[in-house]
Amino acid sequence: MTRLDTRQAAQRFADTWQHGWTRHDVAAITALYHDDAVHTSMPFRPPHHGKQAIADYIAWSFTGESDPQVTFSAPVTDGDQAAIEFRVHAYDNGRPVTLAGCVFAQFDADGLAVRTRDYWHTADGHH
């Protein structure tokens, strides 16, 4: 990918995450990240450094999850950064859950995510 603007990069990020999460396609999602990217899932968890660590985290997070229905909103962008809300209705080991949150992403000149962080919450049932 060469020289995408932030809005295009963020929309690609949202679309790929939405489709990739629905299919548990770790490879498609991981392709969004720069080799040296850093991802933090929730504010007080240790960050995942590098594409492989991010892929391992994503694969782990899909464990026990089935039938995810995933929606990402239109990104809000500023400079090289974006904020994107998401909502997921899924089953966690057979129990219906809803996950709602937001990802903040910073992109390089090639449109790859170099730094991301999530804030999310879960609730029992589908809301």
TORLO-294458 format. One record per atom (N, C-alpha, C, O): residue number from 1; residue in three letters; chain; atom name; x, y, z. Coordinates in pm, 1 decimal. Atoms other than C-alpha are relative to their C-alpha. Layout:
TORLO-294458
R   seq   type   mol   atom         px         py         pz
R   NUM    ALA     A     CA          X          Y          Z
...
***
This chain:
TORLO-294458
R   seq   type   mol   atom         px         py         pz
R     1    MET     A      N       84.5     -116.5        0.0
R     1    MET     A     CA        0.0        0.0        0.0
R     1    MET     A      C       89.7      123.7        0.0
R     1    MET     A      O      187.4      129.0       74.7
R     2    THR     A      N      -84.8     -118.3        3.9
R     2    THR     A     CA      143.1      339.2      -85.0
R     2    THR     A      C      -81.0      126.1       21.0
R     2    THR     A      O     -181.1      150.3      -46.4
R     3    ARG     A      N       45.7     -136.3      -25.1
R     3    ARG     A     CA       61.5      680.1       54.7
R     3    ARG     A      C     -152.2       17.7        3.3
R     3    ARG     A      O     -205.4      103.1      -67.6
R     4    LEU     A      N      142.6      -22.2      -21.2
R     4    LEU     A     CA     -302.3      642.5      158.6
R     4    LEU     A      C      -18.9      113.1       98.9
R     4    LEU     A      O       64.5      133.4      187.2
R     5    ASP     A      N       26.6      -99.8     -102.9
R     5    ASP     A     CA     -456.2      928.8      346.3
R     5    ASP     A      C      -60.1      -70.5      122.1
R     5    ASP     A      O     -102.1     -185.9      114.3
R     6    THR     A      N       42.8       61.7     -126.5
R     6    THR     A     CA     -562.4      867.2      705.8
R     6    THR     A      C     -143.8      -50.7       -7.4
R     6    THR     A      O     -174.5     -158.1       44.3
R     7    ARG     A      N      139.9       43.9        9.2
R     7    ARG     A     CA     -933.9      849.1      625.2
R     7    ARG     A      C      -10.0     -133.1      -74.3
R     7    ARG     A      O      -84.2     -221.9      -32.4
R     8    GLN     A      N        0.4      126.5       74.8
R     8    GLN     A     CA     -870.3      575.0      366.5
R     8    GLN     A      C       60.5     -113.0       82.4
R     8    GLN     A      O        6.6     -223.6       85.7
R     9    ALA     A      N      -65.4      102.4      -82.1
R     9    ALA     A     CA     -633.0      387.1      597.3
R     9    ALA     A      C      -92.2      -44.3      112.8
R     9    ALA     A      O     -103.1     -163.5      141.4
R    10    ALA     A      N       88.4       31.9     -112.2
R    10    ALA     A     CA     -879.5      406.4      886.0
R    10    ALA     A      C     -122.1      -78.1      -46.2
R    10    ALA     A      O     -165.8     -170.2       22.8
R    11    GLN     A      N      116.7       74.3       50.4
R    11    GLN     A     CA    -1173.7      288.9      674.7
R    11    GLN     A      C       40.0     -141.9      -37.1
R    11    GLN     A      O      -34.6     -236.2      -10.6
R    12    ARG     A      N      -51.4      134.5       32.2
R    12    ARG     A     CA     -965.7       -3.5      544.5
R    12    ARG     A      C       20.3      -80.2      128.3
R    12    ARG     A      O      -13.3     -198.5      133.7
R    13    PHE     A      N      -21.0       63.2     -129.4
R    13    PHE     A     CA     -869.6      -83.0      904.8
R    13    PHE     A      C     -134.1      -48.1       57.4
R    13    PHE     A      O     -146.3     -163.0       99.8
R    14    ALA     A      N      132.1       34.6      -54.4
R    14    ALA     A     CA    -1235.9      -76.9     1017.5
R    14    ALA     A      C      -65.1     -112.9      -80.2
R    14    ALA     A      O     -116.8     -208.3      -22.2
R    15    ASP     A      N       63.1      102.0       84.8
R    15    ASP     A     CA    -1361.6     -281.1      720.2
R    15    ASP     A      C       67.7     -135.7       15.6
R    15    ASP     A      O        0.6     -238.4       25.9
R    16    THR     A      N      -73.5      126.4      -12.9
R    16    THR     A     CA    -1087.0     -543.1      750.5
R    16    THR     A      C      -22.8      -62.0      136.9
R    16    THR     A      O      -42.7     -183.1      146.9
R    17    TRP     A      N       28.1       52.6     -133.7
R    17    TRP     A     CA    -1135.5     -577.1     1127.1
R    17    TRP     A      C     -142.1      -56.4        5.8
R    17    TRP     A      O     -163.6     -164.8       60.0
R    18    GLN     A      N      139.1       47.1       -5.0
R    18    GLN     A     CA    -1513.6     -607.6     1082.6
R    18    GLN     A      C      -14.4     -135.8      -68.4
R    18    GLN     A      O      -71.2     -228.7      -11.0
R    19    HIS     A      N       11.1      127.1       73.0
R    19    HIS     A     CA    -1488.1     -881.9      819.5
R    19    HIS     A      C       91.4     -107.3       59.0
R    19    HIS     A      O       53.4     -224.0       68.0
R    20    GLY     A      N      -94.4       96.4      -56.8
R    20    GLY     A     CA    -1182.0    -1045.4      975.4
R    20    GLY     A      C      -47.4      -55.8      132.9
R    20    GLY     A      O      -32.2     -175.2      158.6
R    21    TRP     A      N       50.5       46.7     -129.9
R    21    TRP     A     CA    -1337.2    -1063.0     1323.6
R    21    TRP     A      C     -117.3      -95.1      -22.5
R    21    TRP     A      O     -126.8     -198.7       43.2
R    22    THR     A      N      115.4       85.1       28.5
R    22    THR     A     CA    -1658.5    -1208.4     1180.4
R    22    THR     A      C       44.1     -139.7      -41.4
R    22    THR     A      O      -22.0     -238.5       -9.6
R    23    ARG     A      N      -50.0      128.9       50.8
R    23    ARG     A     CA    -1451.9    -1484.8     1016.8
R    23    ARG     A      C      115.9      -56.1       82.9
R    23    ARG     A      O      170.2     -161.8       50.5
R    24    HIS     A      N     -116.9       37.1      -79.6
R    24    HIS     A     CA    -1181.3    -1506.7     1287.1
R    24    HIS     A      C      122.8      -16.5      -88.9
R    24    HIS     A      O      198.9     -112.1      -74.1
R    25    ASP     A      N     -110.0        2.4       96.0
R    25    ASP     A     CA     -930.0    -1431.8     1009.9
R    25    ASP     A      C      117.4       82.5       53.6
R    25    ASP     A      O      132.2      200.4       21.7
R    26    VAL     A      N     -112.5      -67.7      -65.1
R    26    VAL     A     CA     -618.3    -1345.9     1209.8
R    26    VAL     A      C       98.1       55.1     -103.0
R    26    VAL     A      O      150.8      164.7      -84.3
R    27    ALA     A      N      -97.3      -44.8      100.5
R    27    ALA     A     CA     -397.3    -1318.9      898.9
R    27    ALA     A      C      -45.6      129.3      -67.2
R    27    ALA     A      O       35.2      220.0      -87.0
R    28    ALA     A      N       50.4     -121.8       65.4
R    28    ALA     A     CA     -621.2    -1058.2      731.2
R    28    ALA     A      C       12.5      120.2       93.3
R    28    ALA     A      O       52.2      228.6       50.5
R    29    ILE     A      N       -8.2     -109.5      -97.1
R    29    ILE     A     CA     -634.2     -847.6     1047.5
R    29    ILE     A      C      145.6       39.3       23.3
R    29    ILE     A      O      178.7      157.9       23.8
R    30    THR     A      N     -141.3      -26.9      -29.7
R    30    THR     A     CA     -262.3     -878.1     1119.4
R    30    THR     A      C       68.0       74.0     -114.7
R    30    THR     A      O      162.5      149.5      -91.5
R    31    ALA     A      N      -58.0      -68.6      115.5
R    31    ALA     A     CA     -182.4     -755.6      766.2
R    31    ALA     A      C      -18.3      151.5        7.9
R    31    ALA     A      O       47.8      224.8      -65.7
R    32    LEU     A      N       23.3     -143.8      -17.9
R    32    LEU     A     CA     -311.3     -412.6      878.6
R    32    LEU     A      C      111.1       69.7       77.7
R    32    LEU     A      O      119.0      192.6       77.9
R    33    TYR     A      N      -97.3      -54.3      -94.4
R    33    TYR     A     CA      -16.6     -366.6     1117.3
R    33    TYR     A      C      141.1        1.7      -57.9
R    33    TYR     A      O      180.1      -88.3     -132.2
R    34    HIS     A      N     -142.2       -8.8       33.0
R    34    HIS     A     CA      341.9     -253.3     1061.2
R    34    HIS     A      C       73.8     -107.9       80.4
R    34    HIS     A      O       28.4     -146.3      188.2
R    35    ASP     A      N      -76.8      105.6      -68.7
R    35    ASP     A     CA      603.6     -514.8     1159.7
R    35    ASP     A      C       34.5       36.6      144.1
R    35    ASP     A      O       37.5      -50.6      230.9
R    36    ASP     A      N      -40.4      -45.4     -133.5
R    36    ASP     A     CA      704.5     -305.2     1463.5
R    36    ASP     A      C     -113.5       66.2       77.9
R    36    ASP     A      O      -88.4      137.9      174.8
R    37    ALA     A      N      114.7      -63.8      -65.2
R    37    ALA     A     CA      352.0     -198.6     1565.1
R    37    ALA     A      C       -9.5      -38.8      147.3
R    37    ALA     A      O       41.7     -142.3      190.1
R    38    VAL     A      N       26.8       25.3     -142.0
R    38    VAL     A     CA      249.0     -177.0     1929.6
R    38    VAL     A      C     -150.0       10.9       20.5
R    38    VAL     A      O     -212.6      108.4      -20.9
R    39    HIS     A      N      143.8        0.2      -29.6
R    39    HIS     A     CA     -102.4     -268.7     2044.7
R    39    HIS     A      C      -21.2      -17.3      149.9
R    39    HIS     A      O       39.0     -104.2      213.0
R    40    THR     A      N       38.3       12.2     -140.1
R    40    THR     A     CA     -247.8     -214.5     2390.1
R    40    THR     A      C     -148.8      -30.7        5.4
R    40    THR     A      O     -230.4       46.1      -45.6
R    41    SER     A      N      139.8       37.6      -17.2
R    41    SER     A     CA     -571.5     -393.7     2473.6
R    41    SER     A      C      -39.2       28.6      143.7
R    41    SER     A      O       -5.4      -46.8      235.0
R    42    MET     A      N       42.8      -51.2     -130.9
R    42    MET     A     CA     -723.7     -206.2     2766.9
R    42    MET     A      C      117.2       74.2       64.9
R    42    MET     A      O      232.8       35.9       47.1
R    43    PRO     A      N     -103.3      -92.7      -45.9
R    43    PRO     A     CA     -532.9       65.0     2951.5
R    43    PRO     A      C      106.8      -58.8       92.3
R    43    PRO     A      O      220.1      -10.8       90.9
R    44    PHE     A      N      -97.0       46.3      -99.2
R    44    PHE     A     CA     -360.3     -140.3     3221.7
R    44    PHE     A      C       61.6     -134.9      -33.9
R    44    PHE     A      O      134.2     -192.1       47.4
R    45    ARG     A      N      -65.2      122.4       44.7
R    45    ARG     A     CA     -261.7     -448.7     3023.5
R    45    ARG     A      C      134.5       35.0      -63.4
R    45    ARG     A      O      150.6      144.0     -118.3
R    46    PRO     A      N     -128.3      -27.4       67.6
R    46    PRO     A     CA       96.7     -477.0     2899.7
R    46    PRO     A      C      -20.4        2.4     -151.5
R    46    PRO     A      O     -102.5      -73.4     -203.1
R    47    PRO     A      N       16.7       -7.6      145.7
R    47    PRO     A     CA      131.5     -383.0     2531.3
R    47    PRO     A      C       59.7     -121.0      -71.1
R    47    PRO     A      O      147.7     -189.7      -19.1
R    48    HIS     A      N      -50.7      104.9       88.7
R    48    HIS     A     CA      191.3     -632.3     2251.6
R    48    HIS     A      C       90.1       69.3     -101.4
R    48    HIS     A      O       45.3      156.8     -175.5
R    49    HIS     A      N     -100.1      -63.2       86.3
R    49    HIS     A     CA      508.8     -539.2     2060.7
R    49    HIS     A      C       27.0      -87.1     -121.2
R    49    HIS     A      O       70.7     -201.4     -107.1
R    50    GLY     A      N      -29.5       70.2      124.3
R    50    GLY     A     CA      540.0     -643.9     1696.8
R    50    GLY     A      C     -119.2      -75.2      -54.4
R    50    GLY     A      O     -209.7     -114.8       19.0
R    51    LYS     A      N      110.9       63.0       72.4
R    51    LYS     A     CA      312.1     -800.8     1439.3
R    51    LYS     A      C      -30.7     -140.6       52.2
R    51    LYS     A      O     -147.8     -176.4       64.7
R    52    GLN     A      N       24.7      136.5      -47.3
R    52    GLN     A     CA      359.0    -1158.4     1569.7
R    52    GLN     A      C      -68.7       -0.5      136.7
R    52    GLN     A      O     -160.1      -79.8      159.4
R    53    ALA     A      N       63.8       -8.1     -131.6
R    53    ALA     A     CA      268.8    -1064.6     1927.6
R    53    ALA     A      C     -145.4       46.0      -13.1
R    53    ALA     A      O     -232.6       -0.8       60.2
R    54    ILE     A      N      137.0      -45.5       25.1
R    54    ILE     A     CA      -38.9     -882.3     1796.9
R    54    ILE     A      C      -82.7     -114.8      -56.4
R    54    ILE     A      O     -197.0     -134.6      -15.0
R    55    ALA     A      N       71.0      115.7       56.6
R    55    ALA     A     CA     -136.8    -1188.5     1590.3
R    55    ALA     A      C      -31.4     -102.9      108.1
R    55    ALA     A      O     -141.1     -158.6      111.2
R    56    ASP     A      N       21.9       95.6     -109.3
R    56    ASP     A     CA      -94.5    -1412.1     1895.9
R    56    ASP     A      C     -112.5       47.8       92.0
R    56    ASP     A      O     -196.4      -31.6      134.5
R    57    TYR     A      N      106.1      -55.4      -85.5
R    57    TYR     A     CA     -314.3    -1180.1     2103.6
R    57    TYR     A      C     -135.8      -13.4      -68.1
R    57    TYR     A      O     -232.7      -54.8       -4.4
R    58    ILE     A      N      127.1        8.7       70.9
R    58    ILE     A     CA     -585.7    -1168.2     1836.9
R    58    ILE     A      C      -49.9     -144.1       -2.0
R    58    ILE     A      O     -167.3     -169.1       24.9
R    59    ALA     A      N       39.1      142.3        1.2
R    59    ALA     A     CA     -586.8    -1549.4     1802.1
R    59    ALA     A      C      -49.7      -42.6      137.9
R    59    ALA     A      O     -151.0     -111.8      148.9
R    60    TRP     A      N       41.9       32.8     -136.9
R    60    TRP     A     CA     -608.0    -1583.8     2181.3
R    60    TRP     A      C     -137.6       59.9       29.4
R    60    TRP     A      O     -222.1       -5.7       90.4
R    61    SER     A      N      126.4      -67.1      -32.4
R    61    SER     A     CA     -894.8    -1332.2     2199.8
R    61    SER     A      C     -119.2      -65.6      -69.0
R    61    SER     A      O     -232.2      -51.9      -22.2
R    62    PHE     A      N      109.1       69.1       69.2
R    62    PHE     A     CA    -1099.9    -1537.5     1951.6
R    62    PHE     A      C      -31.4     -135.9       62.2
R    62    PHE     A      O     -133.7     -196.0       29.5
R    63    THR     A      N       19.9      130.9      -61.5
R    63    THR     A     CA    -1065.5    -1853.5     2164.1
R    63    THR     A      C     -129.9       -2.0       78.4
R    63    THR     A      O     -153.7       85.8      161.4
R    64    GLY     A      N      126.1       15.2      -72.4
R    64    GLY     A     CA    -1404.8    -1968.8     2289.8
R    64    GLY     A      C     -112.6       84.0      -56.3
R    64    GLY     A      O     -227.2       70.8      -13.3
R    65    GLU     A      N      103.5      -86.3       58.5
R    65    GLU     A     CA    -1589.8    -1711.2     2078.6
R    65    GLU     A      C      -58.7      -66.3     -123.6
R    65    GLU     A      O       14.0     -124.3     -204.2
R    66    SER     A      N       64.5       53.1      119.8
R    66    SER     A     CA    -1845.1    -1821.7     1820.5
R    66    SER     A      C     -107.4       96.4      -48.9
R    66    SER     A      O     -159.4      178.5       26.6
R    67    ASP     A      N      106.0      -75.1       67.2
R    67    ASP     A     CA    -2090.0    -1662.9     1576.3
R    67    ASP     A      C        6.8      151.0       24.8
R    67    ASP     A      O      -94.8      211.4       59.2
R    68    PRO     A      N       -7.8     -144.6      -23.6
R    68    PRO     A     CA    -1958.8    -1305.0     1608.1
R    68    PRO     A      C      -70.7       79.4     -109.5
R    68    PRO     A      O      -50.8       55.1     -228.5
R    69    GLN     A      N       63.7      -98.1       88.7
R    69    GLN     A     CA    -2174.7    -1033.6     1451.7
R    69    GLN     A      C       66.1      132.8       33.3
R    69    GLN     A      O       44.0      187.2      141.5
R    70    VAL     A      N      -89.9     -111.5      -28.9
R    70    VAL     A     CA    -1938.3     -736.6     1423.0
R    70    VAL     A      C      -37.3      123.0      -82.7
R    70    VAL     A      O      -62.9      113.3     -202.7
R    71    THR     A      N       26.0     -126.6       68.2
R    71    THR     A     CA    -2004.2     -372.2     1338.1
R    71    THR     A      C      103.0      103.2       44.8
R    71    THR     A      O      121.6      125.4      164.4
R    72    PHE     A      N      -89.9     -111.9      -25.9
R    72    PHE     A     CA    -1745.0      -94.5     1312.8
R    72    PHE     A      C      -64.2      125.2      -57.6
R    72    PHE     A      O     -119.0      122.0     -167.8
R    73    SER     A      N       56.6     -126.0       48.3
R    73    SER     A     CA    -1859.5      266.7     1280.8
R    73    SER     A      C       97.7       69.9      -93.7
R    73    SER     A      O      211.8       26.6     -110.3
R    74    ALA     A      N      -88.0      -80.7       84.8
R    74    ALA     A     CA    -1719.6      524.9     1042.0
R    74    ALA     A      C      109.6       61.5       86.4
R    74    ALA     A      O       80.3      114.5      193.6
R    75    PRO     A      N     -110.5      -56.5      -77.5
R    75    PRO     A     CA    -1374.9      637.1     1162.0
R    75    PRO     A      C       -8.9      152.2       11.7
R    75    PRO     A      O      -56.3      220.8      -78.9
R    76    VAL     A      N      -22.0     -143.2      -19.7
R    76    VAL     A     CA    -1315.5      982.4     1306.2
R    76    VAL     A      C      150.4       18.5       -5.6
R    76    VAL     A      O      223.5      -45.5       70.0
R    77    THR     A      N     -144.4      -13.1       20.8
R    77    THR     A     CA     -973.2     1101.6     1190.7
R    77    THR     A      C       49.2      140.9       31.3
R    77    THR     A      O      -24.6      238.9       21.4
R    78    ASP     A      N      -68.9     -125.6      -23.2
R    78    ASP     A     CA     -727.6     1374.5     1283.3
R    78    ASP     A      C      148.9      -25.4      -20.5
R    78    ASP     A      O      207.7     -108.7       48.5
R    79    GLY     A      N     -141.4       24.0       28.4
R    79    GLY     A     CA     -376.8     1395.3     1141.4
R    79    GLY     A      C       20.7     -143.1      -45.8
R    79    GLY     A      O      -45.1     -188.8     -139.2
R    80    ASP     A      N      -28.7      139.1       36.2
R    80    ASP     A     CA     -235.3     1041.6     1125.2
R    80    ASP     A      C      -71.3      -99.7       91.6
R    80    ASP     A      O      -34.3     -217.0       96.8
R    81    GLN     A      N       67.7       84.6      -98.0
R    81    GLN     A     CA     -477.3      904.3     1387.5
R    81    GLN     A      C     -149.6      -10.6      -27.5
R    81    GLN     A      O     -208.9       74.4      -93.9
R    82    ALA     A      N      143.4       22.5       14.8
R    82    ALA     A     CA     -829.5      764.0     1398.4
R    82    ALA     A      C      -56.3      -63.0      126.5
R    82    ALA     A      O       12.9     -134.0      199.5
R    83    ALA     A      N       77.1       66.6     -105.0
R    83    ALA     A     CA    -1090.1      662.3     1653.5
R    83    ALA     A      C     -116.4      -70.3      -68.7
R    83    ALA     A      O     -185.3      -11.9     -152.3
R    84    ILE     A      N      103.2       79.6       67.1
R    84    ILE     A     CA    -1330.6      385.2     1554.6
R    84    ILE     A      C      -73.9      -82.4      105.2
R    84    ILE     A      O      -13.5     -165.3      173.3
R    85    GLU     A      N       80.9       79.2      -93.5
R    85    GLU     A     CA    -1616.1      246.5     1766.5
R    85    GLU     A      C      -35.7     -134.1      -62.6
R    85    GLU     A      O      -41.9     -147.7     -184.8
R    86    PHE     A      N       42.2      131.9       47.9
R    86    PHE     A     CA    -1717.3     -118.9     1742.5
R    86    PHE     A      C      -94.9      -64.0      100.8
R    86    PHE     A      O      -94.5      -31.2      219.5
R    87    ARG     A      N       93.3       76.8      -83.4
R    87    ARG     A     CA    -1986.7     -351.8     1875.9
R    87    ARG     A      C       -3.7     -142.0      -55.4
R    87    ARG     A      O       -6.8     -163.4     -176.6
R    88    VAL     A      N       -0.5      140.9       37.8
R    88    VAL     A     CA    -1989.6     -730.7     1874.3
R    88    VAL     A      C     -104.4      -73.7       81.9
R    88    VAL     A      O     -106.4      -65.2      204.7
R    89    HIS     A      N       87.3       97.4      -64.6
R    89    HIS     A     CA    -2268.4     -974.7     1950.9
R    89    HIS     A      C       60.9     -135.7      -32.6
R    89    HIS     A      O       80.1     -168.5     -149.7
R    90    ALA     A      N      -62.7      130.4       21.1
R    90    ALA     A     CA    -2114.8    -1318.8     1998.5
R    90    ALA     A      C      -43.3      -94.2      110.8
R    90    ALA     A      O     -124.5      -59.9      196.8
R    91    TYR     A      N       19.3       98.3     -105.9
R    91    TYR     A     CA    -2120.7    -1631.4     2210.5
R    91    TYR     A      C      137.7      -32.4       55.7
R    91    TYR     A      O      229.8      -66.8      -18.3
R    92    ASP     A      N     -123.6       30.7      -69.7
R    92    ASP     A     CA    -1847.2    -1683.1     2466.9
R    92    ASP     A      C      -20.1     -133.3       70.1
R    92    ASP     A      O      -87.6     -141.4      172.7
R    93    ASN     A      N       21.1      135.8      -51.2
R    93    ASN     A     CA    -1828.5    -2057.0     2531.2
R    93    ASN     A      C     -148.4      -31.0       14.2
R    93    ASN     A      O     -191.6      -88.6      114.1
R    94    GLY     A      N      142.8       29.0        5.5
R    94    GLY     A     CA    -2198.8    -2077.5     2436.8
R    94    GLY     A      C      -89.0      103.3       66.9
R    94    GLY     A      O     -211.2       95.7       53.6
R    95    ARG     A      N       78.1     -100.9      -72.6
R    95    ARG     A     CA    -2309.0    -1777.2     2647.7
R    95    ARG     A      C       -6.8      127.2      -83.4
R    95    ARG     A      O       97.3      176.3     -127.0
R    96    PRO     A      N        7.9     -122.6       79.4
R    96    PRO     A     CA    -2444.8    -1471.1     2460.7
R    96    PRO     A      C       62.8      118.8       73.7
R    96    PRO     A      O       37.8      141.0      192.2
R    97    VAL     A      N      -65.9     -118.3      -56.1
R    97    VAL     A     CA    -2233.5    -1158.3     2516.6
R    97    VAL     A      C       -1.3      112.0     -103.5
R    97    VAL     A      O      -11.6       88.7     -223.9
R    98    THR     A      N      -19.7     -117.7       84.1
R    98    THR     A     CA    -2204.2     -806.9     2380.3
R    98    THR     A      C      129.1       66.2       43.4
R    98    THR     A      O      154.0       84.7      162.5
R    99    LEU     A      N     -123.3      -72.4      -24.5
R    99    LEU     A     CA    -1870.5     -633.2     2351.0
R    99    LEU     A      C      -12.9      132.4      -75.4
R    99    LEU     A      O      -41.4      133.3     -195.1
R   100    ALA     A      N        5.4     -131.5       62.8
R   100    ALA     A     CA    -1868.0     -258.3     2282.3
R   100    ALA     A      C      125.5       76.0       37.6
R   100    ALA     A      O      168.2       73.1      153.1
R   101    GLY     A      N     -122.0      -72.2      -30.7
R   101    GLY     A     CA    -1561.4      -42.1     2253.8
R   101    GLY     A      C       42.6       93.9     -109.6
R   101    GLY     A      O      -32.8      125.2     -201.7
R   102    CYS     A      N      -58.9      -93.8       94.1
R   102    CYS     A     CA    -1334.8      190.1     2063.0
R   102    CYS     A      C      147.5      -33.8      -15.4
R   102    CYS     A      O      215.8      -66.2       81.8
R   103    VAL     A      N     -142.4       15.7       27.7
R   103    VAL     A     CA     -997.2      148.8     1897.5
R   103    VAL     A      C       54.1      134.4      -46.8
R   103    VAL     A      O       -9.2      203.8     -126.4
R   104    PHE     A      N      -72.9     -117.7       44.0
R   104    PHE     A     CA     -753.5      436.3     1856.5
R   104    PHE     A      C      121.4      -50.0      -76.4
R   104    PHE     A      O      198.7     -130.9      -25.0
R   105    ALA     A      N     -108.2       49.2       85.6
R   105    ALA     A     CA     -507.1      385.1     1571.5
R   105    ALA     A      C       79.3      116.0      -58.1
R   105    ALA     A      O       24.5      219.3      -96.3
R   106    GLN     A      N      -90.2      -93.9       66.8
R   106    GLN     A     CA     -206.6      574.0     1441.5
R   106    GLN     A      C       59.7      -72.7     -119.5
R   106    GLN     A      O      101.6     -187.9     -108.1
R   107    PHE     A      N      -43.0       62.6      124.6
R   107    PHE     A     CA     -100.1      506.8     1081.2
R   107    PHE     A      C      128.6       62.8      -51.9
R   107    PHE     A      O      154.7      181.2      -30.6
R   108    ASP     A      N     -118.4      -52.9       65.8
R   108    ASP     A     CA      227.6      540.0      894.2
R   108    ASP     A      C      -37.6       49.5     -139.8
R   108    ASP     A      O     -154.2       42.5     -178.6
R   109    ALA     A      N       25.1      -56.7      132.9
R   109    ALA     A     CA      261.4      695.1      547.0
R   109    ALA     A      C      -53.3     -103.1      -99.1
R   109    ALA     A      O     -114.5      -66.6     -199.4
R   110    ASP     A      N       48.5      106.4       87.1
R   110    ASP     A     CA      182.4      357.0      388.0
R   110    ASP     A      C     -136.8      -52.7       41.8
R   110    ASP     A      O     -188.1     -146.3      -19.5
R   111    GLY     A      N      133.0       41.2      -42.9
R   111    GLY     A     CA     -147.0      321.7      575.7
R   111    GLY     A      C       -1.9     -117.8       95.4
R   111    GLY     A      O     -108.3     -174.1      120.8
R   112    LEU     A      N       -5.4      109.5      -97.0
R   112    LEU     A     CA      -28.1       55.4      821.8
R   112    LEU     A      C      -10.4       55.8      141.4
R   112    LEU     A      O       40.6      164.1      170.2
R   113    ALA     A      N       11.4      -41.2     -139.7
R   113    ALA     A     CA     -115.8       78.4     1190.1
R   113    ALA     A      C      134.6      -18.8       68.9
R   113    ALA     A      O      194.5     -126.1       62.2
R   114    VAL     A      N     -126.6        8.3      -73.2
R   114    VAL     A     CA      192.3      156.8     1398.4
R   114    VAL     A      C      -22.7       -1.7      151.3
R   114    VAL     A      O       61.1      -51.1      226.7
R   115    ARG     A      N       33.9       -0.1     -142.4
R   115    ARG     A     CA       22.6      209.0     1735.5
R   115    ARG     A      C     -152.2       -4.4       10.7
R   115    ARG     A      O     -222.1       77.0      -49.8
R   116    THR     A      N      144.4        9.0      -23.6
R   116    THR     A     CA     -324.7       99.4     1847.6
R   116    THR     A      C      -25.1      -26.8      147.6
R   116    THR     A      O       57.1      -86.1      217.4
R   117    ARG     A      N       42.5       31.3     -136.4
R   117    ARG     A     CA     -508.8       86.9     2176.6
R   117    ARG     A      C     -151.3       -9.0        2.3
R   117    ARG     A      O     -220.7       64.9      -67.6
R   118    ASP     A      N      143.6       26.4      -10.2
R   118    ASP     A     CA     -853.2      -39.5     2270.0
R   118    ASP     A      C      -51.2       32.7      139.5
R   118    ASP     A      O       20.4       20.8      238.9
R   119    TYR     A      N       77.4       -9.5     -123.4
R   119    TYR     A     CA    -1106.5       43.8     2537.0
R   119    TYR     A      C     -131.0      -70.4      -30.8
R   119    TYR     A      O     -198.7      -35.2     -127.4
R   120    TRP     A      N      122.8       73.6       27.4
R   120    TRP     A     CA    -1397.1     -199.4     2559.7
R   120    TRP     A      C      -58.9      -56.5      128.7
R   120    TRP     A      O        7.9      -68.5      231.3
R   121    HIS     A      N       73.0       59.5     -112.6
R   121    HIS     A     CA    -1656.3     -349.3     2790.6
R   121    HIS     A      C      -85.4     -113.0      -53.2
R   121    HIS     A      O     -125.4     -112.0     -169.6
R   122    THR     A      N       87.8      110.1       36.8
R   122    THR     A     CA    -1857.4     -669.1     2784.9
R   122    THR     A      C     -120.2       -3.5       93.2
R   122    THR     A      O     -113.7       41.3      207.6
R   123    ALA     A      N      120.5       18.7      -79.9
R   123    ALA     A     CA    -2207.7     -745.5     2906.4
R   123    ALA     A      C      -61.8     -133.1      -40.5
R   123    ALA     A      O      -49.5     -176.3     -155.1
R   124    ASP     A      N       71.4      123.5       30.7
R   124    ASP     A     CA    -2406.2    -1065.3     2928.7
R   124    ASP     A      C     -120.8       32.0      -89.0
R   124    ASP     A      O     -184.3      136.2      -72.8
R   125    GLY     A      N      111.9      -19.8       90.5
R   125    GLY     A     CA    -2669.6    -1102.1     2656.8
R   125    GLY     A      C       37.6       87.2     -117.4
R   125    GLY     A      O      148.4      140.2     -125.4
R   126    HIS     A      N      -21.1      -84.2      118.0
R   126    HIS     A     CA    -2706.9     -916.8     2329.1
R   126    HIS     A      C      -77.3      129.1       17.3
R   126    HIS     A      O     -200.1      128.2       26.2
R   127    HIS     A      N       59.9     -132.2      -20.5
R   127    HIS     A     CA    -2773.1     -545.9     2371.6
R   127    HIS     A      C       16.7       86.7     -122.2
R   127    HIS     A      O      -27.6      201.6     -122.9
***
